[in-house]
Every structure is written in C-alpha cells, then in structure tokens.
Amino acid sequence: MYQWRKFEFFEEKYAGKGVVPDEVAGRIECCSSGRGKIAIGCEDGTVSLLDRGFKFSYGFQAHTSSVLFLQQLKQRNFLLTVGEDEQISPQLSSVCLKVFDLDKTQPEGPSTSIPDCIQILRIFTNQFPEATITSFLVLEEAPPILLIAIGLDNGCIYCIQGDIARERIKRFMLQVENRQDKTQCSITGMGFRVDGKAFQLFAVTPASVTLFNLQTQPASRQTLDQIGSDVNSVAMNDRLELIIGRPEAVYFYEVDGRGPCWAFEGEKKFLGWFRGYLLCVMADQRNGNNTFNIYDLKNRLIAHSIVVKEVSHMLCEWGSILLIMKDKSAICIGEKDMESKLDMLFKKNLYTVAINLVQSQQADAAATAEVLRKYGDHLYSKQDFDEAMAQYIHTIGHLEPSYVIQKFLDTQRIYNLTNYLENLHEKGLGSKDHTTLLLNCYTKLKDVDKLNVFIKSEDGVGEHKFDVETAIRVCRAANYHEHAMYVAKKAGRHEWYLKILLEDLGNYDEALQYISSLDQGQAGVTVKEYGKLLIEHKPTETIEILMKLCTEEGSNAYVLPSPVDFLNIFIHHPRSLMIFLEKYINKVKDSPAQVEIHNTLLELYLSTDLTFPLMSQSPANNGTSNGTSNGKLPQEHKDSKTVNDHQDRLEKGLELLKRAWPSDQEQPLYDVDLAIILCEMNAFKGGLLYLYEKLKLYKEVIACYMRAHDHVGLIACCKRLGNSGTGGDPTLWADLLKYFGELGEDCSKEVREVLTFIERDDILPPIMVLQTLSSNPFLSLSVIKDYISRKLEHESKLIEEDRRMIDKYQEETSTMRKEIQDLRTNARIFQLSKCTACTFTLDLPAVHFMCMHSFHQRCVGDNEKECPECAPEYRSVLEMKRTLEQNSKNQDQFFNQVKSSKDGFSVIAEYFGKGIISKTSKGAAGSPDSTTTGF
C-alpha cells in the first residue's frame, strides 16, 4: 500500500489555524454535524453550536452533568442528546434522552434563551436494565418517526422507535453478544442500512460483526464475521456497506458477509467516508505520530496525507472534512476543484491517472473528452499513433472530428484514419464528408471486406449510420456498382438503384424487373424519371409496366395514375405512345383523362409523319438525326409502306372520331375544337366532314366539297343535308347555286340538277336564280329555260287563283255591306216560331236578336245581350284581332320572319292582309289628311 501514489487533491482551509471557540469551555465528549452547523457536547452538560469557520453561534445547558452522545437530524431542525442529569430517585437512572427543537426557544434569564426541550425519555427502565452506553445512532424514517439504536457494553442494543416528540413509541432490545467476558461484548459501532423498505442494522463488537433485519418480528440476526473491532472505527459508505478498521486492514461488509479489504497498516482510530473517499486517522507505531489519509480506492491513490495531533472527533460538514483535536484545535480540509487536480496531473504527464480520476468522480462527458484529447495529443507527439487514435476515438461526440482527421490525413496514417471514421459512423455522427472520406479510404486500400462490412452490416432497413446518397455516389464513382446498388436498394432509393442499372450497367431487363417489384406509387415515380431510356431500348416491356400501373387497382389509398402523366417519356417515340394509348382505351372505358387521351391519340393518328406538331420544334430535333427513334423518316425513305401506314392511321383517326362520339351523347370524348384544328392542319377531309356534320355546320360541310371541287360529292351532300323533311337545311341549295354561279366554268349539268331541288322546295324566287347564275359566263339561257317556263306557268296559275279569290271576297264584302245598310235603315220581321235553344214553340216573353235567332226569355241568361248561338264565333274573331294587335307590337318577330323567309315580300303582304300594319293618323303633328303606315 505504501506504493500508492500520493497527490495533494485536498487543501487545508483557514490557513490551518482553525480552533474551537473559547465559549466551548468543557472537555468535548461528542460532536455531530448537519444542517450547516456543528453541535458539540461537553462534559459539563453544555451543548454549543458552531457556524462555518468554527464561529460560535450559541450554547445552552442540555444536561446537568455530562453530554454523552448527540445527533442532529437532517429532515427537521431537532437535536437529540444523551446525557446525565440529577438522579431524582435511586430507582431511576440519571441517563436520559432529550429532544430539542432548535427552531423554538424559551427564555432563560433576562438576556438569554435556550432551545425548547420538547421531550425527555428515560433510556433505562425495569424492562431495560441500565448499562454503560458505548454507541448511539439515529435513523430518520418518514417524519416524525425516528429509530434510535443505543449500544451498550453488555452486548445489547436498546431500540426506541416512533414519534419521540409525542412519546408515541415502542421499545425493543437486540441481543448481539452474551459472553462472560464483558470486554468482548461491548457494542463498539453501529450502522443503519436502508434499502427500499428494508431496514437493517449492522452491529460491531470486539468479537463479531452482526446484521439485524428489523423488518421481521422479532428482528432476525445474522453473524457476518467472528472478528470485530475494539475501537469505534466504524463507518458506512455511500453503497450502504459497513467499513471496519483494524490494525492490519480496513474491511468492507455487505449483507451477505465480508467483502473486499484494504491492507492499510496501523491502528485505525477514526474511519469516515466523504464523496467516495475513505477517511482514516491512523497511529504509526514506529514513530508514534498520527496520520490522516484520504484514500481514492477506485484509482488506488492517496488523495491527501498529513501528520496531525491526537484527534478527538472527525466530522464532514460545509463540504469539507473537519478534524477536532483533543487540545481543541481544528483542521478543515476541502477538496480542490477538478481543473486544479487535472492540471497537477498534466504537469506530471499522468494522463492515465487523470482519465481514471474524471471517470471515477463522474465528471461530465465534455471534461472527460478534454482529458482524453490531451492524452491523445501527448501520445501523438511521441508518435504513438495507434494509442493516440485509441484515445481520440473515446472523444467522439465531444471533440470536433476535423481536429483528429487533420492529424491523420497523411497516407501513412490511413489505417488510423479509417479506424476513427468507422467509429464515428458507428456512433451515428458521420457527416456526408466523413462518409466520403471513409469510403475513399476503403477504395484506396482496396479493402473490399471492410467495405462490405460498412455497407452491408446494418441491422434494420433504413437504419444507416452514414449518409446514403454520399455512399452511393462515392461507390458509384469508384466503380463499386454492386455496393452502391445494395445501399440504394436497402435505403429505398429506387432512383439511384435504377440510375446505376440503366446508366452505368445498361441492364434494362433487370431495371424493368425491379420496377415491377415496387409498389405502384414508387413504380410510377421511377417510370416517369427513367421512362425515356426504357422506352427507347425496351418499348414493349415498358408499355406492359405502364398498363399495369394505369389499369390494375392497388391499395385503397392508391389512386391510379393517368396515361397523361407519362406522355413526356414518349417524346421521341410517338409510335410506342400510340400503341400504349390504344391498349389503354381498349381496356379502360371510364378514365377521368379520356378527353386528353383521345386528343393525344387523334393527334398521332392524323400526323403525316407520326410526330407531335410541336415535337419537331424541340431542340432535340433541330439537329441532324442519324436514326429514326422519333418515328420520323427522311424524305427519301417515304415509300409506299409509309403512305399505307399513314392511310391506316387516318382510318383509325376517323374511327376514333366516330367511336368517341356516341349518338346518345351531346359532347364527344375529345376536344371538338382541337379535333377540327388537327384535321385542318393535316388536311384530313373525312374527319372534317364528320365533325362539321355532327355539329350541324352544314355550310362548312359543303364548303369542304367546294374547296375540293368535288361536284358529285357536293350535290350528294346537299341531297342528304338539304332535305327539310329530315331536319336538313334547304338553304344549302341556295349556297350551292351561288357556288356554281361564281364558278367560272361550264357546270350546266350540275346547275340543272340543283334547280330541280330549288324548284321542288320553292327555295328561291326565279328573279334571284337569274341574278345568281348571271355571274357565270359559261352558262347559257338554255340551262334555266325549262325552269323559268315552269315557274312562269306556275306563277300564272297562282295569279289566276288569286284573282278568283279577290272576286269572291269582293262579292262577299258587297253582300255584307248591303246587309249592314239594310239593318240600319229597314225594320226586321222575326218569323221564327220555335226557340233556337230548346226548339219548343216560341211563346212570350221572347227575345229576338238581329242575327234572326229567337229564344224564350227563360232560355237566355239575365242581362244577356249577345246571341248565345253566334257569340262563340264572334268571340273567336275578337280574340284573333287582339292577337294580331299584340303581334303588331313585336317588331323583332316581324323582322326575323322577313329575314328568314325565302320571300320577304309575301310576309309583308300577309301582315297587311291581316290588318297588322295599318294606317294611323299623326294627330296634332300634321294636317288631318296626313297619314302614315305603321304597326
């Protein structure tokens, strides 16, 4: 033990001149620390309390005679004393236990006060015979419960448990030794051990070490050792172990027996425990001096050692160790701060001791790392690189990695650097740069085994201790494609996995297989990114994957993508796009994007050379192309096969136009305006004709035939679309006649056929026909001779019929005027003999009307002034007149009829005939003879 290193980790305070105040006059019998004060009991029965620095606070007379033992409580400001008082009677012992409340005082004399004594207990009773007290110990349970153990020289321990202040207590006795030789029975030391709810008591005699379990009733006893201690050199450490000092060694005891021992030679007068240090006052038999040592048992060193006078008491208070001598001098020893202790060790290059010190004293991790760094620097300066790196590795997480990395960037130290970087990543602290550096180390060393361990030894999916993207990039750059793919696949970085397969390895089949293994969402993303490359080399397989993505239902939360989302990957491969869209529309009939799909497919069908209209303008097509990957063939290669292909696509386009516009739907499954534009751009006559006809744009339909000079088709179209009986537009014949009139070539045959339909439906008056055809100098009068003859003959018949009707109406009008005049000037003779209503014989009273109808008065209503027989007809005439008058106010209707009629003059004549247009007087605005025609 004398080989242990000695250090001065402690120092004396108050310049080593501490002294017990003069106010403490008697001989010191006992001491206790706690709650920031030191309590001293003297032989004269007084108790003194000292503040920090041994300053006297106050004192009081606790007992009449001597204070034998005392102890301050920590949970409450109570002081328990055991002392001798005046003996009241021979039967009662003079030794008693007192409890003082130091927070309460009572006056004693005019100027002093003493703490309130709240309880006095007699220790010895009839049941507990009196003996000499050799030790005293108090355990604070849950307040206010106390457990007091009083050791006696007869081998017994008297225990008092309960609320001492209120005397709610129970007493019991523990028998440690029962020998004839009383010198071997005395209780020289005790120690409480509290482990959870388990209360245990160590008891030491010169001949034994005993452990009592106080939880059992009665308390169970266990002998731990047959050797004890003669003096009160007993303490408890912070691990609840009992420490006993004997001349040959210091022993530690646990609940199951003796534990480790430390062979410190010399008589142990006092033992103590302070912050993990063992305190020991020993007598050196060789020179008779007393030495106070502080042992660091973990690090096997002596933290402090001084020669002292004869010590009477040893305490720990104020964060220091207090030694009170028999001559009342005192020493206060405090521990130096960690920085001072480390500086002392660094100066001596004792880095190992420093490391052990900070670890044993549970210093913060940053402080430990700093010690390790300095140790590493020291080893590095001695070129002990392996051991230096071992220290630097322990600093990971606290020391900036760049500090270490810069020291080992030399190629000769690459193994050490690799070791450091591996540990850095192992603790999950490797950055992207660290990952790059480590992988570069592996590749330079060509250490594939370590690379495999680093890359492939991760435990769980996604739990990587390095930056995934960096690892992939470095491995890829170093041509370690397998490792890069492994990391990418495990980390779920599908884009990187496919990038390596396609761009580096050109393994398209495996790439397609990998995409097929992904879930639909991820597969869709990867196809969007790498679809151009896949469609170029594996179009059929890629289309199959797209069909699977766009048509097969996945999870409930998955929404099927639209083919429109993948159009960009076909930018240079329109034929593949056409195949894909054809398969899709044949399988899916209710796609939300069916309009866009049909638009795109129609664009492909109608394209002359199978390109998108805007595709040829893209930068990729501005230069000269050596291949035909964009579906566009050079001009010199356009042979009959190309023409046939275009014709087939046009037929598909027309079929698509028809199929995507069912007869039961008002709108088609494509954009009509875009379809018309595409047909116009690609001169697709069949599509235009179909669309115009579906939109009922009949004039646009015949305009197509006119532009193509297809007279046969034009007339056939007018026959189909100009029939009003089937919902056609007869005015198409007028447009057709105008076309032939302005044609500037001989078209007599066509004109005759057109005139047949114009004459049949009476579409135009002859005068307009003559005006229209007069513009064509190649048409002779013979073309319209027969038509004019027939029209003149028909008009003559109409005129003759009109004349007959005029004569008839004039005759009826004259008759009506005569009848009116007769009614006004001549009397009427009513000769009817029967009632017109009931046909019975007419009798009085009777009612006669000027229309020559007669009725019984009872057969007509009261106040009836109209003939019941003629009134309905007359009312209908009045209603018609009112309707005509209302129509006369609706000028828009009149003008619309004039514009839409093939003969506007006949409409005006009809309005005049119905009296809707009448002559009205201007009134005051002009003379009475001035009139105007209006509504």
VOGUDREN-838748 format. One record per residue (C-alpha): residue in one letter; x, y negated, z negated. Coordinates in steps of 0.05 Angstrom, whole numbers, plus 32768, in hexadecimal, padded with zeros to 4 digits. Example, Ala and Ser with C-alpha at 12.3 -4.5 7.8 and 13.67 -1.06 7.14 Angstrom:
! VOGUDREN-838748
A80F6805A7F64S811180157F71
***
This chain:
! VOGUDREN-838748
M800080008000Y803B7FD27FF5Q80467FD68040W80067FAF804DR80137F6B806CK80077F2F8040F7FE67EF0805BE7FCE7EB0803BF7F867EB18053F7F707E918012E7F877E527FEEE7F817E347FAAK7F527DF97FA1Y7F587DBE7F72A7FA47DC47F79G7FA37E007F4BK7F937DD47F0FG7F4F7DED7EFCV7F3E7DF17EB3V7F017E017E89P7EE67DBF7E6CD7EF57DAD7E24E7EAB7DAE7E14V7EB17DFA7E17A7ED17E007DD2G7EC97E497DBDR7EE97E877DD8I7EC97E9C7E19E7EA57EDE7E11C7E7F7EE37E53C7E727EC07E95S7E3E7EC17ECDS7E377E9D7F0FG7DFB7E8C7F3AR7DD07E527F54G7E0D7E257F5BK7E227E267F11I7E4E7E4F7EE4A7E327E647EA1I7E657E717E69G7E537E937E27C7E807E897DEBE7E8C7EAA7DA8D7E6C7E707D84G7E287E7F7DA4T7E2A7E457DD5V7E1D7E487E20S7E3C7E157E4FL7E2A7E097E97L7E607DEF7EC7D7E567DCE7F0BR7E847DD27F47G7ECC7DC37F35F7EC27DDC7EEEK7E9F7D9D7ED9F7E777DA37E9AS7E2C7D9C7EA6Y7E0D7DAA7E62G7E0F7DDD7E29F7DE07DF67DF4Q7DDF7E267DB8A7DC37E677DD3H7DD27E947D97T7DE57E897D4FS7E247EB47D52S7E427ECD7D93V7E2B7ED27DDCL7E3E7F187DF1F7E227F1A7E39L7DFD7EEC7E67Q7DE47EEC7EAFQ7DC57EB77EDBL7D8B7ECB7F07K7D8C7EB87F50Q7D427EB87F61R7D2E7E8D7F26N7D567E5C7EFDF7D577E897EC0L7D917E9B7E93L7D917EDC7E6CT7DBF7EE27E30V7DD07F1A7E00G7DEC7F017DBDE7DEC7F057D72D7DBE7EDC7D47E7DB17ED97CFCQ7D977F1B7CE2I7D507F0F7CCAS7D4B7F517CA5P7D767F8E7C9CQ7D477FB67CC7L7D4F7F887D03S7D8E7F847D2CS7DAE7F407D36V7DB97F4E7D80C7D837F327DADL7D737F217DF5K7D5E7EDA7E06V7D417EBD7E46F7D4C7E737E53D7D287E4B7E88L7D5D7E1A7EA0D7D297DEF7EC4K7D057DE17E83T7D247DBE7E47Q7D0F7DAE7E00P7D2D7D777DD5E7D607D877DA0G7D727D4B7D78P7D6B7D037D8DS7D967D057DCBT7D9D7D4D7DE2S7D717D827DFFI7D797DCC7E0BP7D597DFD7E3DD7D187E1A7E28C7D1F7E607E0CI7CE27E847E28Q7CEE7EC97E0AI7D157EED7DD4L7D197F397DD4R7D387F677DA1I7D637F987DC6F7D677FCD7D90T7D297FEA7D71N7D1780297D4BQ7D11804F7D8CF7D5180307DA8P7D8680337D71E7DBA7FFE7D6CA7DFF80087D8CT7E367FDD7DA7I7E257FBE7DEAT7E5D7FC97E1CS7E3C7FB17E5EF7E017F897E75L7DDF7F857EBAV7D9F7F667ED4L7D7B7F777F15E7D477F477F31E7D0E7F6D7F4FA7CD17F4A7F6CP7CC97F0D7F3FP7CBA7F0A7F06I7CCF7F537EFCL7D147F607EE1L7D3A7FA07ED3I7D6E7F997E9CA7DA27FCE7E8FI7DC97FCB7E4DG7E047FFB7E48L7E1980137E03D7E5680337DE5N7E2F80737DD5G7E2580867E1EC7DDE806C7E21I7DBF80367E4DY7D8380107E33C7D567FF77E6BI7D227FC17E66Q7CF47FB77EA2G7CBB7F867EAED7CA87F3D7EA6I7CD97F2B7E6EA7CBF7EE47E66R7C797EFE7E56E7C937F3C7E32R7C6D7F6A7E60I7CA37F9D7E60K7CB47FE57E59R7CF280037E3AF7D1580447E4AM7D5980627E3DL7D8B80857E6BQ7DBC80B67E4CV7DFF80B67E71E7E2E80DA7E41N7E2181007E01R7E6681127DE7Q7E8481167DA3D7EBD80EA7DB8K7E9B80A67DBBT7ED780877DDFQ7EC480B07E1CC7E7B809D7E1AS7E7E80517E1DI7E5B80337E5AT7E94800B7E7AG7E6F7FF47EB9M7E2D7FF67EDEG7E137FE57F22F7DCD7FE17F41R7DC17FFD7F86V7D817FE87FA9D7D72800A7FECG7D2C7FF68002K7CFE800C7FCAA7D32803B7FACF7D5180217F6BQ7D9080447F54L7DC180357F1CF7E0B80477F1AA7E2780527ED5V7E7280587EC5T7E9180747E86P7EDA80877E7AA7EC880CF7E89S7E9480CC7EC1V7E7180A77EF9T7E2580B27EF8L7DEC809D7F27F7DA580967F0DN7D6980957F3BL7D3880657F19Q7CFE80757F48T7CF180B87F27Q7CD180C07EE2P7CFA80CE7EBCA7D3680B47EE1S7D5F80EB7F02R7DA980EF7EF4Q7DE281027F23T7E2B81067F0EL7E5780EC7F46D7E9B80F57F26Q7EB981117EE6I7EEA80D77EE1G7ED480917ED1S7EF880527EB9D7F0E803A7E75V7F077FF07E84N7ED17FC67EA4S7EF27FC67EE9V7EB17FD67F0EA7E907FB07F49M7E5E7FBB7F81N7E6E7FAA7FCAD7E3E7F917FFFR7E347FD98019L7E167FEC7FD5E7E5280167FC2L7E6D80197F7CI7EB680057F74I7EE0801E7F39G7F27800B7F2BR7F56803C7F0AP7FA180357F00E7FB280617F3CA7F7E80487F6FV7F3C80267F7EY7F0380567F8BF7EC2804C7FB1Y7E8380737FA0E7E44807E7FC8V7E0480A17FB4D7E1F80E57FC8G7E6180E07FA4R7EA780C37FA9G7EB980A17FE9P7EFB80838001C7F30806B7FD2W7F6A803A7FD8A7FAA80487FB3F7FBA80057F94E7FE780147F59G7FE07FEE7F18E7FAE7FE47EE1K7F6E7FC77EFDK7F567F937ECDF7F207F747EF9L7F007F887F3AG7ED37F5F7F67W7EB77F5A7FADF7EB67F1A7FD6R7EA07F14801FG7EBB7F588031Y7EFB7F50800AL7F0F7F7A7FCEL7F247F4F7F92C7F537F6E7F60V7F787F557F22M7FAF7F877F12A7FE47F8C7EDDD80297F9C7EF6Q80477FCD7EC4R808D7FC07EDDN80917F757ECDG80527F6B7EA3N80357F377ED4N7FEE7F337EE9T7FE27F2F7F34F7FA37F1A7F57N7F9C7F3A7F9DI7F677F327FD2Y7F657F6F8000D7F497F728047L7F3B7FBD8048K7F237FBE8090N7F627F9F80ACR7F8F7FBD8076L7FAF7F7C8061I7FB57F528022A7F927F118030H7FAD7EEE7FF1S7FDA7EFF7FB6I7FEE7ED57F7BV800A7EE07F35V7FD97ECA7F00K7FD57EC47EB5E7FAB7EF37E8CV7F657EF07EAAS7F287EF27E7EH7EF17EED7EB3M7EEB7EF07EFFL7EAF7ED07F24C7E997EBD7F6AE7E757E7B7F72W7E757E3C7F9DG7E8F7E677FD7S7ECF7E747FB1I7EEF7EA67F81L7EF67E8C7F39L7F287EA87F07I7F217E917EBFM7F5E7E9E7E93K7F5F7EAD7E49D7F807E697E3DK7F447E497E60S7F6A7E357E9DA7F477E467EDFI7F597E537F27C7F297E487F62I7F3D7E6D7FA1G7F197E607FE4E7F1E7E828027K7F3F7E5B8060D7F167E4F809FM7F1E7E8080D8E7F447E4F8104S7F7A7E4680CFK7F817E9180C6L7F867E9D8110D7FBA7E66811AM7FE47E8780E4L7FE07EC98108F7FEC7EAC814DK802C7E8B8135K80457ED08121N802A7EEF8162L7FFF7F1D8137Y7FC77F20816BT7FB17F668159V7FA67F508111A7F817F12812AI7F537F3C8155N7F447F6C811CL7F387F3180EFV7F047F0E811AQ7EE17F508128S7EDF7F6580DFQ7EC57F2280C8Q7E8F7F2380FDA7EA67EE3811ED7E7E7ECA815AA7E8D7EEA819DA7EAB7EAA81B9A7EDF7EA78181T7EF07EF0818CA7EF87EE581D6E7F277EAB81CAV7F547ED7819FL7F537F0D81D4R7F647EDA8209K7FA17EC181E3Y7FB77F0981D8G7FAF7F168222D7FD77ED88233H800D7EEF8204L80107F348225Y800E7F16826AS804A7EEA8259K806F7F298246Q805A7F48828AD80327F7E8267F7FFC7F76829BD7FD57FB5828CE7FCC7FA68243A7FBF7F5D8252M7F877F708280A7F6A7F9E824AQ7F647F60821EY7F477F358255I7F127F698263H7EF97F61821BT7EEF7F168228I7EBD7F228260G7E7E7EFA8253H7EA37EC3822EL7EE27EB38255E7EDA7E94829BP7EEB7ECD82CBS7F137E9F82F9Y7F467E9682C1V7F577EDF82C4I7F4F7EE9830FQ7F817EB28320K7FB67ED682F6F7FAE7F17831CL7FA47F018364D7FE97F198374T7FE77F5883A1Q80127F7E836FR7FDD7F738339I7FA27F888365Y7F957FC6833AN7F8E7F9C82FBL7F627F6B8320T7F367FA48339N7F2F7FBE82F3Y7F197F7982D9L7EE77F6F8312E7ECA7FB48306N7EBD7FA482BDL7EA17F6182D0H7E6E7F8282FCE7E617FB982CAK7E487F838299G7E1D7F6482CFL7E467F2382D1G7E647F298317S7E537EF18346K7E517EF48392D7E9A7EDF8395H7EAE7F138363T7E8A7F49838BT7EAD7F3283CAL7EF07F3483A7L7EE57F798389L7ECF7F9883CAN7F0A7F7983EDC7F377F9883B9Y7F187FDC83C7T7F207FD48412K7F687FBD840CL7F787FF783DFK7F4F8024840DD7F33804283CEV7EF4806283EAD7EE7808983AAK7EE3804B837FL7EBA802983B5N7E89806383B2V7E85805F8366F7E7A80148368I7E468017839FK7E2280588390S7E2480608344E7DEA80328333D7DB780538306G7D748037831CV7D59801D835DG7D647FD28361E7D917FD08323H7DD17FB68342K7E0B7F98831DF7E217F71835AD7E057F42838EV7DE67F7183C1E7DEB7F4383FDT7E357F3583EFA7E447F8083E8I7E217F8F842AR7E457F57844EV7E8A7F6A8435C7E817FB48443R7E667FA58488A7EA07F778498A7ED17FAD8482N7EAD7FE184AEY7E9480078471H7E50800C8492E7E398049846AH7E4580258428A7E237FE68442M7DE6800E8458Y7DE380338416V7DE07FF283EFA7DAE7FD4841FK7D808010841CK7D83801783D0A7D777FCD83C5G7D3D7FCD83F6R7D617F9C8424H7D437FBA8462E7D587F81848FW7DA27F8E847FY7D9A7FD98488L7D7C7FD084CDK7DAE7F9A84DFI7DE77FCB84D4L7DC4800484F8L7DB27FDA8535E7DE97FA6853BD7E247FCD8521L7E148016852FG7DE180118567N7DB9804A8548Y7D7480388561D7D54807B8554E7D67807A850AA7D5180328505L7D0C80448520Q7D08807F84F1Y7D1C805284B6I7CE7801F84C8S7CB3805684CBS7CC5806B8485L7CB780268468D7C75800F844FQ7C4B7FE88480G7C5A7FA38464Q7CA67FAD8466A7CA37FD084A9G7C7E7F9584C7V7CB37F6484AET7CEC7F8D84CAV7CCB7F97850DK7CC17F4C8514E7D0B7F418507Y7D297F788531G7CF17F888561K7D147F65859CL7D4F7F938598L7D247FD1858DI7CF57FC285C6E7D2F7FB985F5H7D4E7FFD85E6K7D14802785CCP7CD4800885E8T7CA7804685E3E7CBA8057859CT7CB5800F8586I7C70800985A3E7C5B8047857DI7C738028853CL7C4D7FE8854CM7C0E800F855AK7C1580318517L7C1F7FEF84F3C7BE47FCC8515T7BB280058514E7BBE803284D9E7B9F801E8497G7BD08017845DS7BC380088414N7B857FE183FFA7BAD7FA283F5Y7BCE7FA7843AV7BB17F7F8473L7BC07F9B84B8P7BEC7F6E84E1S7BD57F548524P7BF97F648565V7BFE7F19856DD7C307F198534F7C607F42855EL7C5B7F1D85A1N7C9F7EFC8599I7CC57F3E859BF7CAB7F4985E2I7CC37F0685FCH7CF17F288630H7CC87F688637P7C827F56864ER7C747F99866DS7C7E7FBA8629L7C517F86860BM7C1C7F96863EI7C1F7FE0862EF7C1C7FD185E3L7BDF7FA485E9E7BBB7FD48618K7BC3800C85E5Y7BAD7FDE85ADI7B6C7FC685CDN7B5B800D85E2K7B6080238599V7B497FE68572K7B077FC68587D7AFC7F948550S7B3F7F728545P7B3B7F2B8527A7B6E7F16855AQ7B4C7F348596V7B467EF085B9E7B917EE485B5I7B9F7F2C85CAH7B717F288607N7B8E7EE5861AT7BD57F008618L7BC37F3F863DL7B9F7F188672E7BDB7EEB867AL7C067F298686Y7BD57F4786B8L7BD07F0886E2S7C1A7EF686E1T7C387EFE8726D7C7A7F1A870EL7C657F3186C9T7C7F7EF686A1F7C607EC68671P7C547E828692L7C827E608660M7CB47E99865AS7CD97E868699Q7CE77E42867BS7D0A7E5E863DP7D557E538636A7D617E9E863AN7D467E9E8682N7D687E60869BG7DA77E8586ADT7DB37EBE86DDS7D9B7F0186C4N7DBD7F4186D9G7D857F6F86C2T7D3B7F7286C6S7D2D7F78867CN7CFD7F3D867FG7CD17F6186B2K7CE27F3086EAL7D007F4C8729P7D2B7F238759Q7D097F0C8799E7D2F7F3D87C5H7D157F78879CK7CCC7F6887A2D7CB67FA287CCS7C747FC387D6K7C787FE48791T7C7A7F9F8771V7C3F7F87879AN7C187FC58788D7C297FBB873EH7C0F7F748741Q7BD07F8A8764D7BC47FBF872ER7BCD7F8B86F8L7B9C7F5D871AE7B697F94871BK7B767FA086D1G7B6E7F5686C6L7B2A7F5486E7E7B157F9186C1L7B2C7F708681L7B047F318691K7AC57F5A869BR7ACF7F8B8662A7ADF7F548630W7A9F7F2E8641P7A667F5E8633S7A227F4A864FD7A047F478609Q7A377F1485F0E7A337ECA85FDQ7A7E7EC085F6P7AB67EEE860FL7AEF7F0C85E7Y7B207EDC8607D7B297E928611V7B007E82864FD7B247E40865EL7B687E638659A7B4F7E9B8685I7B3A7E6986BAI7B7D7E4686B7L7BA37E8886BDC7B787E9C86F9E7B857E588719M7BD07E5B870CN7BD67EA18729A7BA37E958761F7B797ECF8748K7B397EC48770G7B147F008755G7B1C7EE9870EL7B077EA2871DL7AC87EB98741Y7AB57EE68707L7AC07EB186D3Y7A9C7E7A86F9E7A617EA78706K7A5E7EBC86BCL7A607E7386A8K7A2A7E6486DCL7A587E3386FFY7A3D7E478742K7A577E0A8766E7A9D7E1D874FV7A917E63876AI7A807E4B87B0A7AB97E1A87ABC7AE97E5587A6Y7ACC7E7287E6M7AD07E2F8807R7B197E2687F6A7B267E6C8811H7AFC7E5E8851D7AD87E9F8843H7A977E8F8867V7A7B7ED48863G7A887ED98819L7A6F7E92880FI7A2C7EA0882FA7A267EE2880AC7A357EBF87C9C79FF7E8B87D7K79CD7EC287E6R79DD7EE087A2L79E27EA1877AG79B37E72879EN79737E998794S79487E738763G791D7EB08759T79567ED48737G796E7E97870FG799C7E7D8746D79A97E36875CP79887E26879FT79B07DE687A5L79EC7E1187B7W79D07E1487FEA79D27DC88802D7A1B7DCA87ECL7A297E00881FL7A087DD88856K7A317D9B8843Y7A707DC68845F7A617DDD888CG7A4F7D9788A0E7A937D7E888BL7ABA7DBC88A2G7AD17D9F88E5E7ACA7DE0890CD7A957E08892FC7A6C7E2D88FCS7A297E318920K7A1B7E78890AE7A267E6988C1V79FC7E2888C5R79C17E4D88E4E79C37E8088ACV79C77E498878L798D7E238897T79637E618891F79687E618845I79617E158841E79217E19886AR79087E548842D790E7E3287FFD79027DEC881BI79427DD587FAL79517D968825P79257D6A8850P79377D6C889BI79517D26889BM79877D388867V79987D77888EL79A47D4D88CCQ79CE7D1B88A6T79F87D528886L7A077D7788C7S7A137D3888F0S7A597D3388D3N7A717D7288F6P7A807D62893FF7A857DAC8951L7A3B7DB88943S7A087DAD897BL79BF7D9B8976S79AD7DE1898BV79C37DFA8947I798B7DD68924K79597DD2895DD792F7E0D8947Y79337DF688FEI791C7DAF8910S78E37DCA893BR78CA7DF68903K78CF7DBF88D0L78AB7D8D88FDE78747DBE890BH786E7DCD88C0E786D7D8388B0S78377D7788E4K780C7DAC88C3L78167D8C8880I78047D48889BE77C57D6388BAE77B27D858879D77BF7D448853R77927D1F8883R77597D4F8878M77617D49882DI77617CFD8833D77207CFE885BK77027D2D8827Y77167D0187EDQ76FE7CC28810E76BA7CE2881DE76B47CF987D4T76C97CB587BCS76947C9387E7T765F7CC287CCM76747CB48784R76717C698790K762B7C6E87ACE76157C978771I76327C658740Q76107C2C8764D75CE7C528763L75D57C5D8718R75E27C13870ET75A77BFA8738N75717C2F873BA75487C538706R75527C9D86F8I75197CCE86F8F75267D0A86CAQ74FE7D4586E3L751D7D7F86BCS74E87DA88698K75187DD2866EC754C7DC1863BT75927DC98658A75AC7DE48616C75767E168600T75517E1E8644F750E7E198620T74D77DEC8639L74E97DA4862ED74BC7D8085FEL74C07D3F85D9P74E97D2385BBA751B7D2E85F3V755F7D0F8605H75727D02864EF75B87CF38667M75CB7CCF86A8C75EC7D0E86C1M75A57D2986C8H75AA7D59868ES75707D59865AF756E7D768614H75407D7D85D9Q75547D4A85A5R755E7D848575C758F7DA485A5V75BF7D6A85A4G75E47D508567D75D47D118541N75EE7CD28563E76067CFC859EK76127CCC85D8E76337CFC8609C76157D358630P762A7D75860DE762E7D968651C765A7D638674A76837D4A8639P76BA7D82863AE76CB7D738683Y76CB7D298676R76F87D318639S772B7D5A8662V772E7D228695L773A7CEF865EE77707D1A863FM77947D218681K77917CD68689R77AF7CCA8644T77E67CFC8654L77F67CD88695E77F87C968671Q782A7CB3863EN78557CCF8675S78577C8C8696K787E7C728659N78B27CAA865FQ78DE7C8C8695D79187CBC868AQ78EC7CF7869DF78D67CD386DDF791D7CC486F3N79357D0A86E2Q78FE7D28870EV79117CFA8746K795B7D0D8741S794F7D58873BS791A7D5B8771K792F7D6D87B8D78FC7D3887CFG78FB7CFD87A1F78C77CD887CAS78937D0E87BCV789E7D048771I78917CBA8777A78537CC687A1E78397CF8876EY78417CC38736F781B7C918760G77E57CC38770K77DB7CD38727G77D67C898716I78137C8B86EAI78327C538712S77FE7C1C8713K77F87BD38723T77FA7BA686E6S77F17B5C86E0K78297B3086C5G77F67B0786A1A780F7AC1868EA78517ACC86B0G78337ABF86F5S77F57AAF871CP77B87ADD8717D77C67AF7875CS780E7B0B874DT78157B56873DT784D7B888733T78527BD38735G786A7BF686F6F785F7C2C86C3
***
